[in-house]
């Protein structure tokens, strides 16, 4: 008797320990989940961000300005190898102030160009992270709905199996259900593989063993629908700023070339020939080198510059028109996704499936198979709504990224209900 009691206590104790163990594992896994804001904030520590910071620091630490003195030469000349007939001269070639100014502007523009190019790459990486997060979140939601559908079809096949010998039994319904079950199973396998690949990517980003994204605190579809998307922006598109910088650099390079070709003062020279026979007279002289003006090269440089500038301006205008068209199309897609989601959501709310199911549940003698078919139909509607909801979120991120609202400082989490700031 005592031994049996001891065994029962031992089994219960083991069950309690196992329960605590799995509870601990669950808590650990919950703690390892990363918030969406944390995931998006990792862009500030990405390789692109580090590269931009390192490159900017390196370029700013260097000085590529043109010095005031281009070159200096000290010359020594001896005539007849007599000490008293030695000549000494110092020749200095200067740079003009216009050359210095043009070079300074060129280097300053180059630094801004590099930073802006890096910023554009970082922005595209941030947008990719938003779309990645949405795919991860909605794939998980879709997987949950498909698992429910799989269980419902299995239950349906079980109920159909009990009706094999009924007069109204239709083998066609069994075949269709089997095919639907197989297709659902294959979709679940594909979604699981996708989730595993996504979580593997997350491990590389965070360097942790398990880092699923927390999907609860997400902006609602209603908030997205009411989100203010302006027709015009108060800031300049990044690609437009970059092209303007490059044209400004081109203009300064032309100015530098013209300044060099128009430099009048070639050099300044001080020359000492030695002492003269008169004690109070030394043979000291100062000379200047003057470049004779020749503007042919400058005219050619100007012609090439204006031609290249015209070509770039025309190309930039076309790029701007195409980009504005792209923004307009994205906004139309965003509005269309709102309409599609709103209509489908309203149809689902007004659908009689839910009300019929609730009414049948309260009635006696209703076929379990009929109730199950209603649940399967509702699940099918939920899957369709989820697809349109995913499209709505993607269209929303697309438009706020194309109009660069997504990239304005300080960076915000546009998938957060309160637009939570990203961490630095």
PyMOL commands that set and color helices and strands:
alter all, ss='L'
color gray80, all
select helices_A, chain A and resi 2-32+36-45+47-61+83-85+97-161+171-206+221-225+238-261+296-350+352-361+368-402+405-407
alter helices_A, ss='H'
color red, helices_A
select strands_A, chain A and resi 69-78+86-94+265-275+282-290
alter strands_A, ss='S'
color yellow, strands_A
deselect
rebuild
show_as cartoon
